[in-house]
Amino acid sequence: MPPQLPVPYSQNPLAQPQQTDNSSKQSNQNLVVFLRGVTWIRDSHGLFDYESKSITKKSCKTIVESKIVRLENEIELVPQNRNVSELGANAQDLLQIRKEQTGYYLDHAEKADMLEEDSVDRLWLVVRSLKSPEGKEDYLIKKFDVIKLGRVKFRIKDFQCEKMGQTPEELYQQELKEAKPVITLEDNQTGDESQKGSCRFCWGSDSTPENPCIVPCRCAGTVGFIHFECLKNWLNTKMNKKESEHLVSMYWKTFECEICKQAYPYLFKVGRKVYKLIDIQQPKNSGYFMVMESLPLEKNTSRTIHILGFSSQKEQFNMGRGHDSEVRVNDISVSRCHAIIKYKPEGFYIEDNKSKFGTLVLLKESYPLNLEYTSAVQVGRTVVSFTVRNTSVDKQYQQNGLVADNPLHNVQKFGGNIPQQLFQVQKMGSSSNVGNLRQERYHQREEEEDMDIDS
């Protein structure tokens, strides 16, 4: 089974042994969050340079709910009820660590709701950081994920694979949630004929469920109405298409209203009906596909949609600035081969190819910190990595009579009934001092993380 994104703590078989509610609470009291913050001294578009040596580092640990704050170029752990403004004008609230019965979770900073949805100061998962007890993992892409390569952002608009993992109803509910609500001509009926709206392209005043007359932008008054089909046909006339055997790329110099300059949405909804402005053309000779939409970058109003076609002959695509990358991203912050998208029957995965500015995924919900998993998040120019460990393992090791230097003895004595967490320690190898072994393992992980950042 290929590696997956860490599951919620309560569903992770490595996270905790079978136990009662009372013992679960007692076990959670032994969980410690080890974290390490690394900040790039230079402030450039909220990027973090994974190759730079001009960084500051700080390691901490906590067992309580906390805030992580950046003071100048260094992170600080502060109590959850502490007002960040008391720490000075340069203090920036980065994120929160929450503690629940099922374990620890990461959340956006308190005032993150005031930021734009894809702001660099929100929580972004660092793809290259994902590690399970078995080793490194790639990120399993979900529909409507926002993926960031350097400064450039893409939204996953749609995909189809062999094992979707979601029912058609669940996929529809996702689309309904992401679609932009718009008003129609029927919503604007006032009884005054002089105020009756009409499509500004064809001047027609009809509106049907198949072809509603809508206001897709910020234009006010009757000038804002456009038929869905009229808008769709107009956008098609402005599109440039490049097509190959496994890839279809559609490009618009502008994908916005010519009057109010607001970008048009890819999806919008009238009531519970969802409409798509772009028809998806699946590449030739491909059984499955993924649709990626580029998001506007600063004053750049262009829009690109890539449709990646996968088959047994084409199971991965390189993304980057170089000529050898199938999905070309023309921005200086993107490495020549920045990331790799891979197809597997259960879904699509993305792997960071040791890029200079990293591959990130926007976290829209609370992120679980699973036991013995390592992951990192980036907020602006700071990267914070997390690992949760159970400090009671050493005590249980001794109390259960396991012999550290003799794994065969332990198997003969306990058979298949060795507690799950102790079995994980046993697999690591023999040592006369388990406490030293865990300490060596912690320092080894720190060195590996340094190599990930410096590489």
C-alpha positions as CSV (number, residue, x, y, z in Angstrom):
1,M,0.0,0.0,0.0
2,P,1.6,3.3,-1.0
3,P,2.1,6.0,1.7
4,Q,-0.8,8.2,2.6
5,L,-1.1,11.6,4.3
6,P,-1.3,11.0,8.1
7,V,-4.8,10.1,9.2
8,P,-6.5,11.8,12.2
9,Y,-4.9,10.8,15.5
10,S,-7.8,8.8,16.7
11,Q,-7.7,6.6,13.5
12,N,-3.9,6.0,13.5
13,P,-3.0,2.5,14.5
14,L,0.5,3.6,15.5
15,A,-0.9,6.5,17.6
16,Q,-2.2,4.6,20.6
17,P,-3.0,1.1,21.9
18,Q,-6.5,-0.1,22.5
19,Q,-7.6,1.4,25.9
20,T,-10.5,2.8,27.8
21,D,-11.5,6.4,27.9
22,N,-9.7,7.0,31.2
23,S,-6.5,5.3,30.1
24,S,-6.7,7.3,26.8
25,K,-6.8,10.6,28.8
26,Q,-3.9,9.4,30.9
27,S,-1.9,8.4,27.8
28,N,-2.5,11.8,26.2
29,Q,-1.0,13.4,29.2
30,N,2.3,11.7,28.3
31,L,2.4,13.2,24.8
32,V,4.9,15.9,24.2
33,V,5.1,18.1,21.1
34,F,8.7,18.7,20.0
35,L,9.0,21.6,17.5
36,R,11.8,23.4,15.7
37,G,11.4,26.9,14.1
38,V,13.6,28.0,11.3
39,T,13.4,31.6,9.9
40,W,14.9,33.0,6.8
41,I,16.4,36.3,7.7
42,R,15.5,37.9,4.4
43,D,11.8,38.9,3.9
44,S,10.9,38.3,0.2
45,H,7.3,37.7,-0.9
46,G,6.7,35.5,2.2
47,L,9.1,32.9,0.8
48,F,11.5,30.6,2.6
49,D,14.8,29.7,1.0
50,Y,15.5,26.0,1.7
51,E,19.1,26.4,0.4
52,S,20.0,29.5,2.4
53,K,22.5,29.5,5.3
54,S,21.2,32.9,6.5
55,I,18.7,31.4,8.9
56,T,17.9,31.3,12.6
57,K,16.9,28.1,14.5
58,K,15.2,27.4,17.8
59,S,13.9,24.2,19.3
60,C,11.1,24.0,21.9
61,K,8.7,21.5,23.4
62,T,5.3,21.8,25.0
63,I,2.5,19.7,26.6
64,V,-0.1,22.5,26.7
65,E,-2.1,24.6,24.2
66,S,0.1,27.4,23.0
67,K,0.7,30.1,20.4
68,I,3.8,30.3,18.3
69,V,4.9,33.9,17.7
70,R,7.8,35.3,15.7
71,L,9.8,38.0,17.4
72,E,12.1,39.5,14.8
73,N,13.8,36.4,13.4
74,E,13.1,33.9,16.2
75,I,10.0,31.9,17.3
76,E,8.6,32.0,20.8
77,L,6.1,29.8,22.6
78,V,3.5,31.8,24.5
79,P,0.5,30.8,26.5
80,Q,-2.8,30.5,24.6
81,N,-4.4,33.4,26.6
82,R,-1.5,35.8,26.1
83,N,-2.1,38.9,24.0
84,V,0.5,38.9,21.2
85,S,0.4,42.8,21.1
86,E,2.0,42.8,24.6
87,L,5.2,41.3,23.1
88,G,5.9,44.3,21.0
89,A,5.2,45.9,17.6
90,N,7.3,43.3,15.8
91,A,5.6,40.3,17.2
92,Q,3.7,38.3,14.6
93,D,1.2,35.6,15.6
94,L,2.0,32.6,13.4
95,L,-0.2,29.7,14.5
96,Q,-1.8,27.9,17.4
97,I,-1.3,24.4,19.0
98,R,-4.6,23.0,20.3
99,K,-4.9,20.0,22.6
100,E,-7.9,17.7,22.6
101,Q,-8.7,14.2,23.9
102,T,-7.6,12.7,20.5
103,G,-4.3,14.5,20.5
104,Y,-2.7,17.8,19.3
105,Y,-3.8,19.9,16.3
106,L,-2.4,22.9,14.5
107,D,-4.7,25.9,13.7
108,H,-4.3,29.2,12.0
109,A,-3.5,32.3,14.1
110,E,-6.4,34.0,15.7
111,K,-6.7,36.8,13.2
112,A,-6.0,34.7,10.2
113,D,-9.7,35.1,9.1
114,M,-8.9,38.7,8.2
115,L,-6.3,37.5,5.6
116,E,-7.0,36.5,2.1
117,E,-7.8,32.8,1.6
118,D,-4.4,32.0,0.0
119,S,-2.3,34.6,1.9
120,V,1.4,33.6,2.6
121,D,0.7,34.3,6.3
122,R,-1.7,31.4,6.5
123,L,-0.7,27.9,7.4
124,W,1.0,26.0,4.5
125,L,2.0,22.4,4.8
126,V,5.5,21.7,3.6
127,V,5.4,18.7,1.3
128,R,9.1,17.7,1.7
129,S,8.7,17.4,5.5
130,L,6.2,14.6,5.6
131,K,7.7,11.5,7.4
132,S,6.0,8.5,9.0
133,P,7.7,5.9,11.2
134,E,8.4,4.0,7.9
135,G,10.1,6.9,6.1
136,K,9.3,9.8,3.8
137,E,5.9,10.3,2.3
138,D,4.4,12.2,-0.6
139,Y,1.3,14.3,-0.2
140,L,-2.1,12.8,-1.4
141,I,-3.8,15.6,-3.3
142,K,-7.4,16.4,-2.6
143,K,-9.9,18.2,-4.8
144,F,-9.8,22.0,-4.5
145,D,-6.4,21.9,-2.8
146,V,-4.3,25.1,-3.3
147,I,-0.7,24.1,-4.1
148,K,2.1,26.7,-4.0
149,L,5.4,26.4,-6.0
150,G,7.6,29.3,-5.0
151,R,5.3,32.3,-5.5
152,V,3.0,30.6,-8.0
153,K,-0.3,29.0,-6.8
154,F,-2.5,26.4,-8.4
155,R,-5.9,25.2,-7.4
156,I,-6.9,21.6,-8.1
157,K,-10.3,22.0,-9.8
158,D,-11.1,18.4,-10.7
159,F,-9.7,15.0,-11.2
160,Q,-10.6,11.4,-11.9
161,C,-8.8,8.3,-10.9
162,E,-9.4,4.6,-10.6
163,K,-10.4,4.7,-6.9
164,M,-12.0,8.1,-6.2
165,G,-12.4,7.5,-2.5
166,Q,-15.5,9.7,-2.6
167,T,-19.1,9.2,-3.7
168,P,-20.6,11.3,-6.5
169,E,-22.7,13.0,-3.8
170,E,-19.6,13.9,-1.7
171,L,-17.9,15.3,-4.8
172,Y,-21.0,17.3,-5.7
173,Q,-21.1,18.8,-2.1
174,Q,-17.5,19.8,-2.5
175,E,-18.2,21.6,-5.7
176,L,-21.3,23.3,-4.2
177,K,-19.1,24.5,-1.3
178,E,-16.4,25.9,-3.6
179,A,-18.7,27.5,-6.2
180,K,-19.4,31.2,-6.1
181,P,-23.1,32.2,-5.5
182,V,-24.4,34.7,-8.1
183,I,-27.7,36.5,-8.5
184,T,-29.9,36.0,-11.6
185,L,-32.3,38.1,-13.6
186,E,-35.2,36.7,-11.7
187,D,-33.7,37.9,-8.4
188,N,-33.7,41.5,-9.8
189,Q,-37.4,41.6,-10.9
190,T,-38.8,44.9,-9.4
191,G,-41.9,45.4,-11.6
192,D,-40.4,48.5,-13.1
193,E,-39.9,47.9,-16.8
194,S,-37.3,50.7,-17.0
195,Q,-35.2,48.7,-14.5
196,K,-35.6,45.3,-16.2
197,G,-32.2,43.8,-16.9
198,S,-30.9,42.1,-20.1
199,C,-27.7,40.4,-21.2
200,R,-25.1,43.0,-22.1
201,F,-23.8,40.7,-25.0
202,C,-27.0,39.5,-26.7
203,W,-29.5,42.0,-25.1
204,G,-31.8,39.1,-24.4
205,S,-33.9,39.2,-21.3
206,D,-34.7,35.5,-21.0
207,S,-33.2,33.3,-18.2
208,T,-33.5,29.6,-17.9
209,P,-32.0,26.9,-15.6
210,E,-29.8,25.7,-18.5
211,N,-28.8,29.3,-19.5
212,P,-29.3,31.7,-16.6
213,C,-28.7,35.4,-16.9
214,I,-26.3,36.2,-14.1
215,V,-24.1,38.8,-12.5
216,P,-20.7,37.0,-12.4
217,C,-18.7,40.1,-11.3
218,R,-18.9,43.4,-9.3
219,C,-20.7,45.4,-12.0
220,A,-23.8,47.1,-10.5
221,G,-27.2,47.7,-12.2
222,T,-28.5,46.2,-15.4
223,V,-25.1,46.3,-17.1
224,G,-23.9,43.5,-14.8
225,F,-26.1,40.8,-16.4
226,I,-24.7,38.2,-18.8
227,H,-26.1,34.9,-20.0
228,F,-24.0,31.9,-18.9
229,E,-23.6,30.7,-22.5
230,C,-22.7,34.2,-23.8
231,L,-20.0,34.5,-21.2
232,K,-18.7,31.0,-21.9
233,N,-18.5,31.6,-25.6
234,W,-16.8,35.0,-25.2
235,L,-14.1,33.5,-23.0
236,N,-13.6,30.7,-25.6
237,T,-12.8,33.4,-28.2
238,K,-10.0,34.8,-25.9
239,M,-8.4,31.4,-25.2
240,N,-5.2,30.0,-26.6
241,K,-4.8,26.3,-26.5
242,K,-1.7,24.1,-26.6
243,E,-2.3,20.3,-26.9
244,S,-0.1,17.3,-26.7
245,E,-0.6,13.6,-26.3
246,H,-0.9,13.7,-22.5
247,L,-1.4,17.4,-21.7
248,V,-3.8,20.2,-22.7
249,S,-3.0,23.7,-21.6
250,M,-5.5,26.6,-22.0
251,Y,-4.3,30.2,-21.6
252,W,-6.1,33.5,-21.2
253,K,-4.2,36.8,-21.2
254,T,-7.1,38.2,-19.0
255,F,-9.8,36.2,-17.3
256,E,-11.8,39.1,-15.9
257,C,-14.6,41.5,-16.5
258,E,-13.5,44.3,-18.8
259,I,-15.5,46.9,-16.8
260,C,-14.9,46.2,-13.1
261,K,-11.7,44.1,-13.6
262,Q,-12.9,41.3,-11.2
263,A,-11.6,37.8,-12.1
264,Y,-14.4,35.4,-13.2
265,P,-14.8,32.2,-11.1
266,Y,-14.3,28.8,-12.6
267,L,-17.4,27.5,-10.7
268,F,-20.5,29.4,-9.8
269,K,-23.9,28.3,-8.5
270,V,-27.5,29.3,-8.7
271,G,-29.3,27.7,-5.8
272,R,-28.0,24.2,-5.7
273,K,-27.1,24.0,-9.4
274,V,-23.4,24.3,-10.3
275,Y,-22.1,25.8,-13.5
276,K,-18.6,25.5,-15.0
277,L,-17.3,28.2,-17.3
278,I,-14.7,26.0,-18.9
279,D,-15.3,22.7,-20.7
280,I,-12.8,20.1,-19.7
281,Q,-11.2,18.3,-22.7
282,Q,-9.5,15.1,-21.6
283,P,-6.1,14.5,-23.3
284,K,-5.8,11.8,-25.9
285,N,-4.8,8.3,-24.8
286,S,-5.4,9.0,-21.1
287,G,-7.7,7.0,-18.8
288,Y,-7.6,9.5,-15.9
289,F,-7.0,13.2,-15.6
290,M,-6.3,16.1,-13.3
291,V,-7.3,19.8,-13.8
292,M,-5.1,22.5,-12.3
293,E,-5.9,26.2,-12.5
294,S,-3.3,28.9,-12.0
295,L,-4.3,31.6,-9.5
296,P,-3.6,35.4,-10.2
297,L,-0.1,36.5,-9.1
298,E,0.0,40.2,-7.9
299,K,-1.0,42.4,-10.9
300,N,-0.9,39.5,-13.3
301,T,-4.5,38.8,-14.5
302,S,-3.7,35.9,-16.8
303,R,-5.2,32.5,-16.3
304,T,-3.9,29.1,-17.3
305,I,-5.6,25.7,-16.9
306,H,-3.6,22.5,-17.3
307,I,-5.4,19.2,-17.9
308,L,-3.0,16.4,-17.1
309,G,-3.8,13.0,-18.7
310,F,-2.5,9.8,-17.0
311,S,-2.2,6.3,-18.3
312,S,-0.1,3.2,-17.8
313,Q,2.4,4.8,-20.2
314,K,2.4,8.2,-18.4
315,E,2.2,8.0,-14.7
316,Q,3.9,11.2,-13.6
317,F,4.5,14.9,-14.7
318,N,7.3,17.2,-13.8
319,M,6.4,20.7,-12.9
320,G,9.0,23.5,-13.1
321,R,10.7,26.4,-15.0
322,G,13.0,24.2,-17.1
323,H,12.5,23.0,-20.7
324,D,12.4,19.4,-19.5
325,S,9.3,20.0,-17.3
326,E,6.0,19.0,-19.0
327,V,4.0,21.6,-17.0
328,R,6.0,24.8,-17.5
329,V,5.8,27.5,-14.8
330,N,7.5,30.7,-16.0
331,D,8.5,32.4,-12.7
332,I,12.0,32.9,-11.2
333,S,10.9,31.6,-7.8
334,V,10.1,28.2,-9.4
335,S,13.0,25.7,-9.8
336,R,13.8,24.0,-13.1
337,C,12.2,20.8,-11.9
338,H,10.3,21.9,-8.9
339,A,7.8,19.1,-8.1
340,I,6.5,15.8,-9.5
341,I,2.9,14.8,-9.7
342,K,2.4,11.0,-9.6
343,Y,-0.6,8.9,-10.4
344,K,-1.6,5.8,-8.4
345,P,-4.9,3.9,-8.4
346,E,-6.1,5.5,-5.2
347,G,-5.2,9.1,-6.1
348,F,-2.7,11.7,-7.2
349,Y,0.4,12.5,-5.1
350,I,2.8,15.4,-5.3
351,E,6.5,15.2,-4.4
352,D,8.9,18.1,-3.9
353,N,12.0,17.7,-5.9
354,K,14.3,19.5,-3.4
355,S,13.2,22.9,-4.8
356,K,14.8,26.1,-3.6
357,F,11.5,27.7,-2.3
358,G,9.6,24.5,-1.5
359,T,6.2,22.9,-2.5
360,L,3.4,23.9,-0.1
361,V,-0.3,23.0,0.3
362,L,-2.7,25.4,2.0
363,L,-4.3,24.0,5.2
364,K,-8.0,24.9,5.3
365,E,-8.8,22.9,8.4
366,S,-7.2,21.9,11.7
367,Y,-4.2,19.7,11.0
368,P,-3.6,16.6,13.3
369,L,-0.1,16.0,14.7
370,N,0.1,12.2,14.8
371,L,2.3,10.2,17.1
372,E,5.8,9.6,15.7
373,Y,5.0,11.4,12.5
374,T,7.0,14.5,11.5
375,S,5.5,17.3,9.5
376,A,6.2,21.0,9.0
377,V,4.2,24.1,8.2
378,Q,5.3,27.4,6.7
379,V,4.0,30.8,7.6
380,G,5.7,33.5,5.6
381,R,9.5,33.2,6.0
382,T,9.3,30.8,9.0
383,V,9.1,27.0,8.9
384,V,8.1,25.1,12.0
385,S,8.5,21.3,12.1
386,F,6.6,19.1,14.6
387,T,6.9,15.6,16.1
388,V,4.7,14.2,18.8
389,R,6.3,11.6,21.1
390,N,5.0,9.5,24.1
391,T,7.3,9.9,27.1
392,S,5.7,7.0,28.9
393,V,7.2,4.4,26.4
394,D,10.5,4.1,28.4
395,K,8.6,3.4,31.6
396,Q,6.3,0.9,30.0
397,Y,9.4,-0.8,28.5
398,Q,10.8,-1.5,31.9
399,Q,7.5,-2.3,33.6
400,N,6.6,-4.9,31.1
401,G,9.8,-6.8,31.6
402,L,11.1,-6.4,28.1
403,V,14.9,-7.0,27.6
404,A,16.4,-4.3,25.4
405,D,19.4,-6.5,24.4
406,N,17.4,-9.5,23.5
407,P,14.5,-9.0,21.0
408,L,14.0,-12.8,20.6
409,H,13.3,-13.1,24.4
410,N,10.7,-10.4,24.1
411,V,8.9,-12.1,21.3
412,Q,9.0,-15.5,23.0
413,K,7.7,-14.0,26.3
414,F,4.9,-11.8,24.9
415,G,4.3,-13.3,21.4
416,G,2.0,-11.1,19.5
417,N,0.8,-9.2,22.6
418,I,3.7,-6.7,22.9
419,P,2.0,-3.3,23.3
420,Q,2.0,-1.5,20.0
421,Q,4.1,1.5,21.1
422,L,6.7,-0.8,22.8
423,F,6.8,-2.9,19.6
424,Q,7.7,0.2,17.7
425,V,10.6,0.9,20.0
426,Q,11.7,-2.8,19.9
427,K,11.9,-2.6,16.1
428,M,14.4,0.2,16.3
429,G,17.1,-2.1,17.6
430,S,18.6,-3.2,20.8
431,S,20.1,-0.8,23.4
432,S,20.9,-1.1,27.1
433,N,19.4,2.3,27.6
434,V,16.2,3.1,25.8
435,G,16.2,6.7,27.0
436,N,19.5,7.2,25.3
437,L,18.2,5.5,22.2
438,R,15.2,7.8,22.0
439,Q,17.5,10.8,22.6
440,E,19.8,9.7,19.8
441,R,16.8,9.2,17.5
442,Y,15.6,12.7,18.3
443,H,19.0,14.2,17.4
444,Q,19.2,12.1,14.3
445,R,15.8,13.5,13.1
446,E,17.1,17.0,13.8
447,E,20.1,16.4,11.6
448,E,17.9,14.9,8.8
449,E,15.6,17.9,9.0
450,D,18.7,20.2,8.7
451,M,19.7,18.3,5.6
452,D,16.2,18.7,4.1
453,I,16.3,22.5,4.6
454,D,19.9,22.9,3.5
455,S,19.7,20.6,0.5
